[in-house]
């Protein structure tokens, strides 16, 4: 009886590992094929589309790729500017709002928090027509500010920061700052922000990745090719001019995800912990 | 929390100003503007002047009767169901395995990292990558299928409605099951461990423990996951837009893609797109109202607990004032 049970555990374990390893392959394989094909010539890909080993056409693919009015460096810089701006706005102002919700006792504190929870789910898509018309009217299309500034009001991030503050902040710290004669804003900047580093780091990662991957809004607002972000450039790879250049399409895709892979594998521990805390919504 | 003497309440208002101003300008104003546009004749590239329609609900009627819009709602629902059911089942299965008390699975950390990985990769890239992977007559998937002997000749997956929709659903599934799994695992870790100990003492099997203890305690999180996933599903844009541009024969046209097509291509019908946005908004508002009520109760309880603990900590000792609630 006992022996049998042990045997069935053992079988179960084999099943679990087989399933998990298959899922790992499923996660990795598409990207592996992508990276390998980025180094292979178009004729090679046409002969056999899967190769687990790289070839030697990386440079010629790069030449084709950059030769077609496509400036990945420019896209990278544009995406970087927007994402860094969005990240800074999100973490600074979300923690500020959360701080106001936790530390100060003001009349509309609870209604305001209820309001933040109520607007948490409204996606940018449903307001996009009015948003576009508004930005068009003030001649701010092809400007990065309309993509960055809305991040000041990030309800999901406020929610997360509030939970963090409730669990970690002691009012004594704030009071000791007051006794030392520091102003409220100074207390926030000098004492609270450093204290919130773990929560800020988590939210920063998600804000950055979310903004980096965003296609919808930039696609609507940015029409000047000098302002294109990485995802818009990726969407151009679908165009007919690349239909015959398979190697360079794969290379273009690989270039856009490379920074994400680096960020992800450096910070995966924090990202997984952040997801587990419900720090993300999308 | 209350401070005697000086009142600091005004800082509560001051610190919320940036949030409120940004919300008013970039969310509320556009939302009202969108609603208004829905009742007007605003169309044409670069147009900004408009007048109200004689029949104010004309755009809404036209959109609701538009076969493409109806189809887009149907597609969105179909793709969502085809992605969510396998996603939640797999996530639950993995959760059950990874949280089993008697049998620790090694390498969990690595599995989590790799299962979640597709979620952070740019959806636009993934859409085009899959478009290339399913290439016809020569493409990695076709090569793989023929190598494994699953098909004798290349299949053109992308021209069949069913397979095209299936692939979009698969991509969504593939991008999101890791996320759902992590959320569910953290939900299980939040369940009172005494419950598991008690069931172990009672001699319940792992399967019984899962169905009688784990699942009922995960109910709130399951509902939350389902509804947020529904809202996310309604916003599905990058993948259907770039994978097959909504085709073949509108089979992968989702609501978001429909709205974007109406407003920013063809005859630039901002008014119709605005009306469609408002319909979508109503659906999302209903769904998020449900989430809101579920979460409100949950957090109200949690908050009380936290506050209680804080009070205790204050009284006990100054040293432990930093105690984590």
Boltz contact constraints between the chains, C-beta under 6 A:
constraints:
  - contact:
      token1: [A, 16]
      token2: [B, 97]
      max_distance: 6.0
  - contact:
      token1: [A, 20]
      token2: [B, 111]
      max_distance: 6.0
  - contact:
      token1: [A, 24]
      token2: [B, 114]
      max_distance: 6.0
  - contact:
      token1: [A, 27]
      token2: [B, 114]
      max_distance: 6.0
  - contact:
      token1: [A, 27]
      token2: [B, 117]
      max_distance: 6.0
  - contact:
      token1: [A, 27]
      token2: [B, 118]
      max_distance: 6.0
  - contact:
      token1: [A, 33]
      token2: [B, 140]
      max_distance: 6.0
  - contact:
      token1: [A, 34]
      token2: [B, 129]
      max_distance: 6.0
  - contact:
      token1: [A, 46]
      token2: [B, 138]
      max_distance: 6.0
  - contact:
      token1: [A, 48]
      token2: [B, 143]
      max_distance: 6.0
  - contact:
      token1: [A, 49]
      token2: [B, 138]
      max_distance: 6.0
  - contact:
      token1: [A, 49]
      token2: [B, 139]
      max_distance: 6.0
  - contact:
      token1: [A, 49]
      token2: [B, 140]
      max_distance: 6.0
  - contact:
      token1: [A, 49]
      token2: [B, 143]
      max_distance: 6.0
  - contact:
      token1: [A, 50]
      token2: [B, 140]
      max_distance: 6.0
  - contact:
      token1: [A, 50]
      token2: [B, 143]
      max_distance: 6.0
  - contact:
      token1: [A, 93]
      token2: [B, 18]
      max_distance: 6.0
  - contact:
      token1: [A, 96]
      token2: [B, 15]
      max_distance: 6.0
  - contact:
      token1: [A, 97]
      token2: [B, 16]
      max_distance: 6.0
  - contact:
      token1: [A, 97]
      token2: [B, 19]
      max_distance: 6.0
  - contact:
      token1: [A, 100]
      token2: [B, 12]
      max_distance: 6.0
  - contact:
      token1: [A, 100]
      token2: [B, 15]
      max_distance: 6.0
  - contact:
      token1: [A, 100]
      token2: [B, 16]
      max_distance: 6.0
  - contact:
      token1: [A, 104]
      token2: [B, 8]
      max_distance: 6.0
  - contact:
      token1: [A, 104]
      token2: [B, 9]
      max_distance: 6.0
  - contact:
      token1: [A, 104]
      token2: [B, 11]
      max_distance: 6.0
  - contact:
      token1: [A, 104]
      token2: [B, 12]
      max_distance: 6.0
  - contact:
      token1: [A, 105]
      token2: [B, 1]
      max_distance: 6.0
  - contact:
      token1: [A, 105]
      token2: [B, 2]
      max_distance: 6.0
  - contact:
      token1: [A, 105]
      token2: [B, 9]
      max_distance: 6.0
  - contact:
      token1: [A, 106]
      token2: [B, 9]
      max_distance: 6.0
  - contact:
      token1: [A, 106]
      token2: [B, 12]
      max_distance: 6.0
  - contact:
      token1: [A, 106]
      token2: [B, 13]
      max_distance: 6.0
  - contact:
      token1: [A, 121]
      token2: [B, 231]
      max_distance: 6.0
  - contact:
      token1: [A, 121]
      token2: [B, 288]
      max_distance: 6.0
  - contact:
      token1: [A, 123]
      token2: [B, 235]
      max_distance: 6.0
  - contact:
      token1: [A, 125]
      token2: [B, 235]
      max_distance: 6.0
  - contact:
      token1: [A, 125]
      token2: [B, 256]
      max_distance: 6.0
  - contact:
      token1: [A, 126]
      token2: [B, 277]
      max_distance: 6.0
  - contact:
      token1: [A, 126]
      token2: [B, 280]
      max_distance: 6.0
  - contact:
      token1: [A, 126]
      token2: [B, 281]
      max_distance: 6.0
  - contact:
      token1: [A, 127]
      token2: [B, 30]
      max_distance: 6.0
  - contact:
      token1: [A, 127]
      token2: [B, 31]
      max_distance: 6.0
  - contact:
      token1: [A, 127]
      token2: [B, 34]
      max_distance: 6.0
  - contact:
      token1: [A, 129]
      token2: [B, 34]
      max_distance: 6.0
  - contact:
      token1: [A, 129]
      token2: [B, 37]
      max_distance: 6.0
  - contact:
      token1: [A, 129]
      token2: [B, 263]
      max_distance: 6.0
  - contact:
      token1: [A, 129]
      token2: [B, 270]
      max_distance: 6.0
  - contact:
      token1: [A, 129]
      token2: [B, 273]
      max_distance: 6.0
  - contact:
      token1: [A, 129]
      token2: [B, 274]
      max_distance: 6.0
  - contact:
      token1: [A, 129]
      token2: [B, 277]
      max_distance: 6.0
  - contact:
      token1: [A, 130]
      token2: [B, 30]
      max_distance: 6.0
  - contact:
      token1: [A, 130]
      token2: [B, 33]
      max_distance: 6.0
  - contact:
      token1: [A, 130]
      token2: [B, 34]
      max_distance: 6.0
  - contact:
      token1: [A, 131]
      token2: [B, 30]
      max_distance: 6.0
  - contact:
      token1: [A, 134]
      token2: [B, 30]
      max_distance: 6.0
  - contact:
      token1: [A, 134]
      token2: [B, 33]
      max_distance: 6.0
  - contact:
      token1: [A, 137]
      token2: [B, 48]
      max_distance: 6.0
  - contact:
      token1: [A, 150]
      token2: [B, 26]
      max_distance: 6.0
  - contact:
      token1: [A, 152]
      token2: [B, 18]
      max_distance: 6.0
  - contact:
      token1: [A, 152]
      token2: [B, 22]
      max_distance: 6.0
  - contact:
      token1: [A, 153]
      token2: [B, 19]
      max_distance: 6.0
  - contact:
      token1: [A, 153]
      token2: [B, 22]
      max_distance: 6.0
  - contact:
      token1: [A, 153]
      token2: [B, 23]
      max_distance: 6.0
  - contact:
      token1: [A, 166]
      token2: [B, 306]
      max_distance: 6.0
  - contact:
      token1: [A, 167]
      token2: [B, 324]
      max_distance: 6.0
  - contact:
      token1: [A, 167]
      token2: [B, 325]
      max_distance: 6.0
  - contact:
      token1: [A, 170]
      token2: [B, 321]
      max_distance: 6.0
  - contact:
      token1: [A, 170]
      token2: [B, 322]
      max_distance: 6.0
  - contact:
      token1: [A, 172]
      token2: [B, 321]
      max_distance: 6.0
  - contact:
      token1: [A, 184]
      token2: [B, 11]
      max_distance: 6.0
  - contact:
      token1: [A, 209]
      token2: [B, 120]
      max_distance: 6.0
  - contact:
      token1: [A, 213]
      token2: [B, 122]
      max_distance: 6.0
  - contact:
      token1: [A, 215]
      token2: [B, 124]
      max_distance: 6.0
  - contact:
      token1: [A, 215]
      token2: [B, 238]
      max_distance: 6.0
  - contact:
      token1: [A, 216]
      token2: [B, 237]
      max_distance: 6.0
  - contact:
      token1: [A, 231]
      token2: [B, 122]
      max_distance: 6.0
  - contact:
      token1: [A, 231]
      token2: [B, 124]
      max_distance: 6.0
  - contact:
      token1: [A, 234]
      token2: [B, 124]
      max_distance: 6.0
  - contact:
      token1: [A, 234]
      token2: [B, 125]
      max_distance: 6.0
  - contact:
      token1: [A, 235]
      token2: [B, 124]
      max_distance: 6.0
  - contact:
      token1: [A, 235]
      token2: [B, 242]
      max_distance: 6.0
  - contact:
      token1: [A, 237]
      token2: [B, 128]
      max_distance: 6.0
  - contact:
      token1: [A, 238]
      token2: [B, 128]
      max_distance: 6.0
  - contact:
      token1: [A, 253]
      token2: [B, 125]
      max_distance: 6.0
  - contact:
      token1: [A, 253]
      token2: [B, 129]
      max_distance: 6.0
  - contact:
      token1: [A, 256]
      token2: [B, 122]
      max_distance: 6.0
  - contact:
      token1: [A, 256]
      token2: [B, 125]
      max_distance: 6.0
  - contact:
      token1: [A, 257]
      token2: [B, 121]
      max_distance: 6.0
  - contact:
      token1: [A, 257]
      token2: [B, 125]
      max_distance: 6.0
  - contact:
      token1: [A, 260]
      token2: [B, 120]
      max_distance: 6.0
  - contact:
      token1: [A, 260]
      token2: [B, 121]
      max_distance: 6.0
  - contact:
      token1: [A, 264]
      token2: [B, 120]
      max_distance: 6.0
  - contact:
      token1: [A, 268]
      token2: [B, 113]
      max_distance: 6.0
  - contact:
      token1: [A, 272]
      token2: [B, 112]
      max_distance: 6.0
  - contact:
      token1: [A, 275]
      token2: [B, 182]
      max_distance: 6.0
  - contact:
      token1: [A, 276]
      token2: [B, 182]
      max_distance: 6.0
  - contact:
      token1: [A, 276]
      token2: [B, 186]
      max_distance: 6.0
  - contact:
      token1: [A, 282]
      token2: [B, 232]
      max_distance: 6.0
